[in-house]
């Protein structure tokens, strides 16, 4: 039975503890955050006349931890105000607060004696039935609680968050033989649905699942690098995105994490895994030991495998030569195998291309990958009972595109095993068992049903369904599920009378193909469906309009084509707004420009908590022209009429500055403050649940008798607002926030938001504002500096300040 957990106590306000508390606050939990009392005064405290008994001194460490979380970048809190949900204290004066908690999370130093000493005190203070978990990254969970009360042990479990807790999806739950199954069930529910985490059940083995395999992979890459004589740049080029691993690859990732953290994990593994057949891999290379002795820990100390310096007023990144321990200018790695792979979007084909190449890079990639694949396969069933748990752990904890067993399948299990044998390698028992059973892959997918190879049953069995999760990729395998599709989007039947327009163009950029499928979905909405969801399950919702097509048309002076494209986008957004049945937009990740404008027109937005949404067109020298200016004008009118102490002029000024500076909300919660989400819009903490949640929202709207809105009448202020906004643009320019061309763009934006050339306030129609948007957009497309901005952004992915 799932219990209701309302208040949490976090013990330890270091990097992990404070940020766990921050994410609990993001989810709406009230928590206590406690840490030790200092044993001596700082110089500043002495000068202020404080003593060790002063409250400011006794809580200094916990307050410093919370302040670090407040200042963290990327931000630990959805909005700064969330920090108010955290109450700070210390272990000496306030440990009794744990008696009020439903869940206690221990996150103190990774030493068994320290953890046990603190938790023994907690055992005497907590209420019976209170959950207690440890955030250890590798200490044996069962040993930490050994000898404590029976009730403590039954409610004791490991909950290993990954850093930073807000952004890293994985949490490993590590039960002991005594853990009550209800504890696991409740924490899985809370972590998944309320904290937005991907949960895997790990066994109580050294460093559990993700760190066991991930750390082996990192150390093995270093070993192979030394054997093959590659440079750090070459290794990072080969172990990054083309292999399906994060762009930060190997050495950049270690710099971010910290060599001290890597060292701790490695030593723990070596000490606690005496029977691991590759135990000797868990030794730090000599050059890493030397870096540690010199205090070169990575980003936290300003230098690690990379070092940023200032040269001639410019920032330059140097790379470590691990053989001499000298820094030198970065060198670009060049491998034909990588150049080929970069052109391939399908991750399985891309991976096969890299490791199948005969150049130096391809051979290295095959060595490190095959080593990892055989190591991961040899860990079943030691660290987890199923291949799925391992794959999820690596995808969610290390941001791998595919888990190890998905990689086996992508390369072909038989072919991969044959190549390993041919090179003198050993095939792990799990792979031998799979092949001897007659199966060809660890996973199968047929008609939307997915199975995995069960080692115990020695056959494939259906993957356990996770209620409330719809996977579009698998759903589309069912006969008849795809109603219509083209290169940019698909219209998919989600079931229960709800359809979905799924974007799948490159970066989900919006063009004529997506507009066409949106219209097709709206037509079906009249005939066959009760609701429509606009969403997808790519890396981000949408980065906006297809800038390449816009640039080509502008360079060729094809103004009629641009005008038609803008009219078409405006038209489909208006059709969404006034559709006969509810349309629910499900933005997540980057939802920028046009990727913000379409949701603004939906009956409801059901966003992921991690939704970075904004009207950023000013960054490429344009203004929103798909109805974005219009919808933000309507929202400004709503705020002015809502009883807030804000008149329309000041509400417009906020909207203007937001759009002129291209501000992006850094969470769905902040998007509400920016006006991109209304109070009635909804948020899902777990993006995996977003499509199913949005579907349910559409159903609820339909069942509540939803009707299209009455066409809006928009009050505009004319010349008075135009003067106010132009003054704001001038101030931004004088303060250095805007260039001359920024001022040109801001002037066009102000013209639209003011309602055009009006001398006095009046009420206008939506179409009136849409026409102003389109005219301003077309005029900016004719500006040379706008085209320069678009070209630069297409080339670099960054804005140009010209």
N, C-alpha and C positions, 0 to 999 in steps of 0.2 A: 504494500500500500504506500502511495506517495504522500509524504508529509508536507505540511506547509512550513517553510523556513522563512522567517521574517527578519531576524536580526543576526548579524554575523560579527564575530570577534576575530580580528587578524592580529596574530602575535608576531611581531617583527616588522619594522618599518624601513627595511632596506629597500634596494631596488625592486625586488619582487613583491615584498609584503605591501609596500605603499601603493604599488601599481595594481595589485590585486584588489586592494581596498577601493582604489579609484574606479576600477571596472565594476565592482559591486555597486558603487554609487551610480555609475552609468545605467545599471539595470534597475535602479530604484531602491536598492537595499540600504538600510541604515546599518552602520558598522562602527565598532570600536577598533581603533588602531593603537597598539601598545608596543613599547620597546623598553630597553633597559634605562636605568638612571645613571648618568655620568658619575665617575668617581673623582673627577677633578675639574676645576674651573678653567675656562679659557681666559686669555688676557683681557678680552673685551668685558667678560663677566666680572672679572676682578676690578676693572676700572669703574664699572657701574655699581660696585659695592654689593654684588650678589654673593650669596653663600650657597653651599651644596643643598641647603634646605629650601632655597627659593624655587617657586613653581616653574619659573621660566627655565631654570637650570635643570630641574628634575625631568622636564619634558623636552629638553633641548633636542635629543636625538630623534624622538618621534616627530617633532615639529619640522626638523630638518628633512626627514624622509618625506613628509607630506608636501613640504615646499618643493622638493626636487620633483615630485610627481606633478605638482602644479605647473612647473616650468618645463617639464619634459617635452621634447620634440622628437618624433611626432607626439601630439598631445595625448596624455593619459586619460583626461576627462573629455566627455562629449562637449560640455560647456563648463566654464570656471565655476558656475554656481553649484554644480554637482558636489563640489568638495564640502559643502555644508552638511551633507549626509554623514560625514565622518567625524566621530568624536575621538579626540586624542587623549592618551594617558600613558602611564608607565607601569611596569611589572610590580613595583613595590607598593604604590599607592592605590592602583586601580585594577589589579588582577581579578578582584572580586566581581568585576563587571561581567566576567565570563558566565556567571550564574544567570544572566539575563539573555544570553545568546542561545540561538537554536543550532548554530553551526560555528565551530571554532576552527580556524585555519592557522596552523603553526608554520611560520616562514622565517625562523631564526637561522643562525649560522649552521652550515653543513657539518656539524660535529655531533656524533651520537650522544656524548656526555651532556652537551649543552641542551639538546632537545629533550632528553630524558629528564634532566633536572627541572626544566620548566614545566613539562607535561605532568610530572608527578604532583606539582602544586596545582595544576589545572584539574587533575583527577579529584582532588579533595574539594574543589570549589564548584565544579560544574553540576548542573542538574542532571539526574538520571535521564537517559534518553537523548541527551545532547550529542549531535554529531561532532566528531573531532577528526580532522584530517591534517596530513603533513604535506608541505609542498617540496619535500626533498626531491632532488634530481637524480638520486641514485642510492642513498643509504637503504639498507633492508628495512622495509616498513614494519615487518613483524617484530624485529629486534627493538625498535624504538618504543613499542608499547609493552614489551615483555615485563610481566610481573605486576602490571597495573590491574585495577579492579575489573571484574568480569563485564560489568556494564560498559566501562570504557572500551574494552577490547571488542565488544560486540558492535560498538558504534564508531570504531576506528578504521581508517582507510587512508590510502595515499591519494592525493589529488595533485598531480604534477602539471602545473601551468607552464606555458612557454612564454618567453620574454620577447616583446612586451605583451602583457596579458590582454590588453584591449585588442590588439591586432592579430596575434598568433592564434589560430583557430583551435589547435590541439590542446586537450586536457586528457592526460592518462589517469584513469582510475585504477589504483592498485589495491585490491582487497587482500585480506589475510584469510586463512582458513576459518577464523572465528567471526569474520565480518557478517553481520546480519544482511541478508539479501535485500531487505527493504531499504537499507542505507544506500546500497549501490543503485537501486531503482530510483530513489528520490534524488540523489545527487546527479545521476545521469539526466533526469528530467530538468532539474534546475540549471545545470550547466548548459544543456542543449537549448532549451526553450527560453530561459530567462537571461542567460549570459551569452548566448549565441555561439557556444563552443561545439566543436566536433569531438565526441567522446569515444575513446577506445578503452577496452579492458585489458590491462597488461598484467603479466605475472610478476611476482616479487623477485625479480632477477636483477643483476647489476645494471643500473641505468635504464632498466625497463626496455621499451621498444625503440623509440625514435633515436634517443641518444646513443643506444648501443650500436645501431646500424650506421647512423649519421657520423658518429665519432670514428668508427672503423673506416668509413669511406674517406673522411678528411685525412686521417693519418696515413692511409694507404696511398692516397694521392701524393702526399709529401714524399713517401718512400719511393714511389715510382718516378716522381720528378727527379730525385737525386740519381736514381739508376739510369734514367734515359737522358739526363743532362738538359732538361727543359728549363726555361726561365719562369719566374712567377707570372709574368704577363701571359706567356703561352699557356700555362696551366689554367689560369682564370678564363682565358678565351675558350679553352676546350671543355671546361667543367661548368659552363654557364647555360644560357638559354637554349643553345643548340642541342644540349644533352637532355633538355627538359628539367634542368635544375635552375635555381634562381639566378638572375642577372649578376648578383653579387658573387656568384661562383664560390671558389674555395677560400682564397686568401683575403679577399675583401670581406667576406662573411666573418672570418675569424677576427679581423680587425674590429668589426662592429661588435661582435660578441665579447671579445677580449681574450688575450692569450692566457690570462690568469684563470678565467673560467674554463677554457679548454684544458689547461693544465690540471685543474681540480678534477674534472670529469675523467680525464685519461688516467690519473693516478688511482682514482676510485675503481675504475674498470680493471686495471692491472691487479690491484690488490684483491678484488672481490670476485674475479672470474678466473680462478686457477686452472679450471678444466677447459677453458676456451682453446680450441685447436690453433687459433691465431693470436694467442695472448701476447706474443712478443711484438705484434703490431702496435699494441697499446703502450708504447714508449715514445716519448717526445724525441724528435730528431735533435741532434746536438746543437744545431743552429737555433732551434726554438728555445732550448734551455739557455743558451747564451743571451737571446733576446730577453728572456724572463729576468735573468740576472742583471741586465742593464735597465730594466724597467720599461722596455718597449712593449707595451701591452696592447697597442692598437689605438683606436680613436680616443679612448679615455685618457691616454697620455700624450696624444698628439703624434705618435709614430708607432708603427708596427711593421707590417709588410709594405705599407705605403706611408708616405710622409708628405704633407702639404707645406710648401714654403712660398714666400713672396720673392719674386725676382723681377726687377725693373718695374715694380708696381703691380705686377700681375701675379696671380696665384698659379703655382705649378705643382703638380703631383710627381714625387719621386718614387721609385720602386727599389726595394731592397735587393741587393745581390746577396743571396743567402750563402754563397761560398766565401765572400770577403767581409760580409756584414757592413758593406758600404752602400750608401744610397746613390742612385744614378737616375738620369731622366728616363721616363717611361718609354718603352719600345713597343711598337704595334706588332702584335702577333699575326702572322700570315700563314694560313693553311688552306689549300684548295678544298679540302673536305668541308671546312667550315663555310666557305663561300658558297658551295653547292647547297649545304643544309639550310642556309639562311633564306633560300628561296622557297623552302617547303613548309607549308602550314601544318600539314598533318603530323602530329607528334611521333607516331609510330614510324612513318617513312623517314622523318627527319633523323630520328635516333639511328635507324638502320643505315642511313647514308653516312653518318659520322663514324660509327664503329666499323663500318664495312670498307672504309677508304684505306688505300695502301700507302698513303703518305705518313710522315712522322706523327702528325696529329691524330690521324685515324687509328694508328697502331697503339698510341698511348691511351686514347679514349677507350679502345676495346679492352686493354689491360685493366684499367681502373674499374670499368663497368663490369667486366666478367668476374673480377675479384669480389666486387660488391654483391653481385647476383648470387654467387655461390655461398658467400658468407651469410647473406640474408636467408637463403633457403635452408642453410644448415641450422638456423636458429629456431626453426619450427620443429617440434612444439615447445621448445625451451622457454621462449619469451612470450608467446601467444599461441592460442589454439587454432587460429585460422589465418589464412593468407590475407583475408580482407582486413583484419585488424592491423597487420603489418603495413599493408598498402595505405590504409587511411592514415596511420601514424606518420608515415613519411610524407604524404601529400600535405597533411595539415600541420605537421610539426616542423618540416624543413622546406615546405613550399615546392616540393617536387611535382612536376606535371603528371608523372605516373609513379606508382609504387613499384617496388622490386619485382613482384610477381606479374604486374601489368607489363613491365618491361620484358620479362621472360616471354610473355605472350606476344608482345609487339615484334620481337625479334624472331619468334618461332622457337618453341621449347625444344623440339627435336634438333633443329639446325644449330641452336646455341649449344646444346649439350654435346652434339657431335663435334663442334669446333673446339670446345673445351677439352674433350677427350683427346682429340687429335693433337692438341698442344701439351698433353701430359697432365691435365688437370683432373681433379676428382669431382664427380657428380654427386651432389648431396642426396641423401636418401629420399627426401620428399619429391625430388625431380624423378628419380628412378621409379618411385612408387606410382607417380602420375603416368609415366610412359608405359610401365608394365601393365597398367590397368587398361591400356588401349586409348586413353584420353590424349588429346593433342595440346590442350591448353588448360591453364588454371581457371579461366573464366569462360563461360559461354553466354551468349545473349540471343534469344529467339523470341520474336514477336513481343518484345517489351519485357520479357521475363529473363532475369539474370541469374545464373547459377555459378557456384564455385566448387572446386574440388575439395571434398571433405576427406581428410586423411584418415579419420576414424572409420567412416563408412566405406572408404576406398571407392568413392564414386562422386559424381557431381550432385549437389543438392541445391535447392533454391535459396538464394540469399534472403536472409530475414528482412522483411520490409520494415521500414521505419515510418510509422504513421505520420501523416502530415507533410510528407516530402514527395514532390513530383519531379522526376528527372526527365526533362524534355527529350534528351537524346534517346532514352529507352522508350519513352512514350511514343515517339515517332516511328518506332519499329513495328508497332501494332498495325495490322491492316486497316486502312481507312482513316488512320489518325491524322495524316497530313491531308488537308483539304485542298490546299493550293500552295505553291512555292515558286520562288524565282531565286536569282543569285543573291539577293539582299535580305530576303525574309521568307518566313513560312507562316501559313495559317494552320493552326493545330487544334484539334478537338481535345479539350482537357477533360471531357466528361461532365455529367450533371448539368448539361445545357450551357456550358461556358466554353468559349473558344479563346485562343491566345495568338496574338501576332508576335512571333519570335524574330527578332533581328539577328542576322548572322553575316552581315557584310564585314569587311575589314574594319576592325575597331568599332563596328556597328555604326559607321558613318551613314548619315541619312541622305538618300538619293531617290531618284524616280522609282526604283524598284521597291523600296520600302513603302513609299507613298502609295504605290499600286496595291500592295498587299494590305495596307491599312484600309484602303477603300473597299477591298474585297471583304475584309473582316466586318466592316460596318454594314455592308450590304447583307451579309449572312446574319448579322445581328437583327435585322428587320424580319428575316424569314425563318431562321432556324435556331437561334440562340437567345438565352436570357441575359447574357453578360459577356463582356469581352475584356481580356487582360492583355496589356501591352508589356512585354518583358522578355527576358532571355536569361541564359545561364553562362554567359561568357565572362571575361575578366572585368568588364564594366558595361553599364547599360548602353551608353552612346556618347561619343565624343563630339556629336553635332553634325553639321552639314558636311557633305563631301567637298572639301576645299579644293582638291585637285581639279574636279570638273568645273568648279566656279572660277578658278584661276585661268584655266584654258579658255573658257568662254569670255572672260574679261579681257584677256590678252588679245583675243581675236575680235573684240568689240561686238560680240554677239549679245547686245543688250536685250533683244526680244527673247532670247533663250533664257537669260537670267531672270527677266521679268516673269516669264511663264513658270519657271521653277519656283520662284518665291510665291506667286499666286497659288500654285498647286499645293505648296506646303501650308500656306495660310488656310487654304480651303479644306484640307484634310483635318487640320487641327480644329477648325470651326465645326466640321462634321462630327468630330469626336465629342466636342463640348455639347452639341445639341442632338446627339444620337438618341434613338428611341428607347434604348435599354442602357444600363450603366456600363461605362467604360472605366476600368481601373488600371492605372499605370503603376508599374512596379520597378522604380529606378533603384539602382545600387551602384556602388563604386563611382566612377566618373560618369556624371550625368550633366553634360556641359552643352551650352549653346542650344542648338535644336533638340538635344537630348534632355534639356530642361523645359523647353517650350511645349513639347507635346504633353508631358505630364501636367503642366499648368492648366491644360484644357480638359483634363479627365474629370469624370464625376467624383472620383476619389484618387488620391495617391496612397498607395500602400508601399512605403519605402523600406529598404534595409536600413538598419541603424547606421551602418557604414555607407552613407550616401554622400558623395561629394558633388553637390549640385550647385549650378550657378549659370548666369547669363554672361559669358566671357567673351562675347564677340568683339568688344573693344580691343582685346589683345591682338586681334588680327586686323584692326582698323575698320571694323564694321559695327553695326548695331543689330540687336535682335530684330528679325523681320518675319518670324513665323507666328506672330501674335504675342511674343514675350513682353514687349513694351506695353501692349494693350492690357495683358493680364496683370502686370505689375501696377498699372494705373488703376485697375479695378480694385486690387488689393489695397492700394493707398486710399482709395475712396472708402473702402470698408473700414480701415483703421480709423479714419477721420470721423466716421459715423458711429463708431462702436462705443463711444463714451470715454475713450482714452483721452488724456489731456494732450492731444496732438491734432492740430488743424491740418487741412489738406496740403497746405504749402510746405509744412515741415515734414509731413509724411512723404511728399514727393521728393523733397531734398534728400531724404534717406535713401529712397529708391534710386534716385539719380546717381548719388555717390557710389552706391553699391554696384550699379551697372557700369558706370564710367570707369571704375577701378577694376572691374571684372572680378569682384569678390566671389569666392566659392565657399559655401558652407562646408565645414569639416565634419559634420555629422548630421543625421536627420533632425536631431534636436535643435542644432543651430539653424538648420534650414527653416524651422518654424519661426525662429526669431527674425530671419531674413525675409520671411513672407513667401518663400517658395512652397512651403507646406502650410496648409490651414490647420486650425485646431482640430477639425473633424477628420483630418488625414491620419493614417495609421502607420505604425512602425513595427517591423519584425527584427528582433535581435539577431536571429540566425538567418543569414542570406539563403541558406539551402532550403529554407521553408518558405521563401518569399513567393514563389509562383503559386503554391498551394494556399498560402494565406491570402494572396490577392484574389484568387478564385473564390474563396469563401466570402471575402468582402463583397465581390460582385453579386454573389447569391443573396447575401443578406440585404443589399441595397434593392435588389429586384423584389425580394419577398416583402420588403417594407413599402412597396409601391412607388419606387423611384420614378420621377418624371423629369424630363429635360428642364433646365432652368429657363426662366423668362429672359429674353434678350436684354443684355445690360445697357443701361444708359449711363454714360461716363461723364462726370463733371471734370472739366479741364479749366485751368486758371488763366491761360493766355499769357499776355505780356508780363504780368506780375510774377508768374512762376518762371518764365523764361529769364527774366533779369536775375532772379534769385539763384537759378541753376548756373547761369553764366558767371555769376560772382563766385559761386563755389568752384567752378572749373578754373577760374583765374587764380583763386587761392591755392588750389592743388598745383597749378603750374608754378606759382611763385615759391611754393614750399618744396619743389623738386619732385613731386609725385607724378607730374605729367609733362610730356614733351609738347612741342608745337603741334605735332600731328594728333597727339592725344586730345589737345584742345579742339582741333577740328572735329574729331569724332564726338567729343563731348557736346559740342555745339549742335551737331545733328541730333544727338540723343535728346538734348534739352528741347529742341524744336518739336520733336515728337511728343514728349511727355507734357509739354505746355499746351499741346493741342493745335500746333501750327500757328499761322499768322493771325491770331485773334487778339483784339485789343482789350477784351473783357471776358470774365468767366462765362462759360455756357456749358450746356449738356450736348454731347455728341454721341454718335453711334459707334459700335465696335468697328464697322466697316470703314468709318472715317479714319480711325486711328490706324487700322491695317494699311490703308492707302498711304498715310504719312510714313509708316514704317518702310513700306516698299520703296517709296520715292527716295527716302534718305539712304537706304541700303544701296540702291542702284547708283546714286551719286557718289557714294564712297567707293564703290567698285571701280570707278573711273579715276581714283586717286593713285598716283604712282607709289606713294609711301604705303598705301594699303596693300597693293600688290607685292611690294617688298616684304611686308609683314607676313603675308600668306605664304610666299615662297620660303621664307626663313623658317616658319613654323612647320611646313611640310618637310623641310630638310632636317631640322633638328628636334622637332617636337617641343620647342620652347618659343615664348613670345619674343618679339623684337621691339626694342624701345628706340624707334627712329623719329 
